[in-house]
Each structure stands twice: as structure tokens, then as C-alpha cells.
Amino acid sequence: MKRMGELIFSAVLAVGVILSGQVQADSLSGLSLKDPYLRLSVGGGKSSYSKGMWHSPGPGDPDVYFNLNGKKPFVGTVAIGATMAPGLRGELALTGTGRQSVTGTWSYTVPTVPGPHADITSASVRSTALMANAIYAPMEATQPEARIQPFLLGGIGIAANSVGDWTRTNAAAVRPVRTFEGRTSYSFAWTAGVGVSVNVSKTAAKPIYLESMLQYIDFGTARGGSTPLPGMGTSTPITPFQFKHSAAVLSVGLRIPF
């Protein structure tokens, strides 16, 4: 999943650099906002949870890393943007996923210590990202009348990652099952995507576009809480359960002028 994101990002960067010469320098020298729009999209894809780990309460215990299972989330986006120059748009986008379960078995420890170790038998995550995006559509600068317009998207922002109550299970422990509180944490987020817009309106003044996009979103690190639930003991982990959350999303939506 991370490799897919790197490939999309590299393609967006490389193609953007190559094609950016099509946007005239005199157009960029006088950036201005016009043709405001609302963009709505929904989609689904595959989430990836990487670098999942925790460090139990014992100071001498190792960091335990997990093989976590990816899910297929619902993803929705609401964005407001405008044209900044021919072929170049900017927007502020709010993207969110539905809540997804996160489970997995232990994989290895640092330093290496023979098992058994804890598994994550119950957890969940929901991520919401506020992104500042730039969209480069080269044909909008050279062939604005074309009905079909390919585009590249890149953006950065901040993500709120909400991890629900999480449970670690270790049959060899004095207390085999322990559940800890959830937590919402904030992380740097970034995105890259490729897509196509199709003019589906009959008016040339304010066209409505149907858009489809393949997008990689890195929501950063999601972290659970360290406080045990009542009846689950009193010791707290040195590092609560945490993991990197990303998603590859195929979406469809509308770009509506106003």
C-alpha cells in the first residue's frame, strides 16, 4: 500500500513537472481566484495499517509489532475550490473514512524476545483529514473546450485519527485480556491522485463535471489511549497501541460551480 502511494506521488510529481511548461509563465504571475466550485465525492478502496506496535507496562519488555489486517473503508470528501490560473486549481478539502475494525497477531519484537506475545483482538479507527490541494489539469489551459479533462492532484494537511477502545490478548499473561481507552490524535497527512473530469452539463458558462479519481491518502499515525478500562488492571503501557493509517481510494463525484 505504501509503495502504491509512493508510485502515485512520484507519477504526479514527474508528470506535473514535465507538463507545467504548458501553463504560461505570464498566467502564473497574476494568480487570481475565479470560477469557485463545490466538489462532492464518495468512494471506497483498501486501507493499510503499517508499523503497528505497542510497549507493555514492563520497562524490560520489548516493543511488540503486529501484522494488522487492512479493511475496505467508505471514504467521502467535501471540497471548496477555485481556478487560480489556466489549468491550475486550488481547494480546501475535508475527507473522512468510516470507522473500521483493526485486529492482528504479533509478528516480531525489538529486541528479539521469544513469544508468545500479545495480539490486538479488538480495536477500530476513523480518520478525518483537512487538506489544502492543488489540481493541475493541463488541457484546461490548452483545450478548455474539451469535454474530457485529465488531472493530477496533490495536497498536504492534518488528520484527526480516532482510535476506539482497544484490547490486547495474551494467554500467557497474568491478566490474559486487557482493554484500554481510545484516543483521538493528530498527525501530518498528505495525498496524491490522478483522475479525469467529464463535462456533463449543457451550459458553457458554468459547466458541471463528473469526476473519477484514484487517490492515495496517508493519514499519518493513529494512537490509542493508555488508560485501562475499569476492571482491567491499573498498569499503563509505556507505548500504547499505535499504527500508520493510509488508504488507496477510487472515488466518483461532482464538481459544481457556484
Salt bridges, closest charged atoms under 4 A:
GLU6 OE1 - ARG3 NH1 3.74
ASP63 OD1 - HIS55 ND1 2.72
GLU91 OE2 - ARG39 NH2 2.51
GLU140 OE2 - ARG89 NH1 2.84
GLU140 OE2 - ARG255 NH2 3.66
GLU211 OE2 - ARG89 NH2 3.84
GLU211 OE2 - ARG255 NE 2.59
